[in-house]
């Protein structure tokens, strides 16, 4: 059996913004991993002091580096903060999640075993209702039963790693089927396309764009089903005000075969 203290060469990048109670559950679930990453990097898009205080508390609990990368709050700038966090990554493989997720205890192990050259990975998620999420947050609980009231699309939470590779081609040609909250890349590949395109501001399509550009660079998208499981804590839908403009940028990447981000990682190296 693999020791919980075993560390592998993965940088786990966790994006967050002003929701420390959800981030607490996420961090608690990271501590329960059967395989620990090399480091955890918090990509913080401008949270206030409470998040910093939380991270200082958890630094004393973590057996690995817990790195806080923060930028000033200037609206929804997820692409930018992910670039800044990835620029700090020391692992050869980057697993990217959001801070409103509770991770299955085998999440990191599954990503480690699923990694493959010349490809990147998108996972799936189990959705939790508002009522269930509020109960977990209030009581600081990270154990979620698939049979609990308030768990939807529960089949995504059935862990069957022995069939995960058989399903890796699931919707592999559909660039719109990407979960930015659960993705993984080889560090060299994400650097080769210059990371995220920071022209994407506001909610939406920055993760589809990076999938398109990785495809354009010759990498294959692989889906991880029934492994790498995450539980998504309910929150209200973010504003879609910038979606139309972001759709235009995505269309340009598709039609023009763009590989390199015009405004990306190289700013922070």
FENZIKA-V979935 format. One record per run of one state. SS is the DSSP state (~ for helix, > for strand, _ for the rest). FROM is the first residue (numbers start at 0). TO is the last residue. Records with the same first field share a line. If there is no record, write none. Layout:
# FENZIKA-V979935
SS->FROM-TO + FROM-TO
This chain:
# FENZIKA-V979935
_->0-5 + 16-18 + 31-34 + 44-47 + 59-63 + 70-76 + 88-91 + 98-99 + 103-105 + 114-117 + 122-124 + 128-128 + 139-149 + 152-152 + 157-159 + 167-180 + 192-204 + 216-218 + 223-228 + 232-241 + 256-263 + 268-268
>->6-15 + 35-43 + 64-69 + 92-97 + 100-102 + 118-121 + 125-127 + 150-151 + 181-185 + 219-222 + 229-231
~->19-30 + 48-58 + 77-87 + 106-113 + 129-138 + 153-156 + 160-166 + 186-191 + 205-215 + 242-255 + 264-267
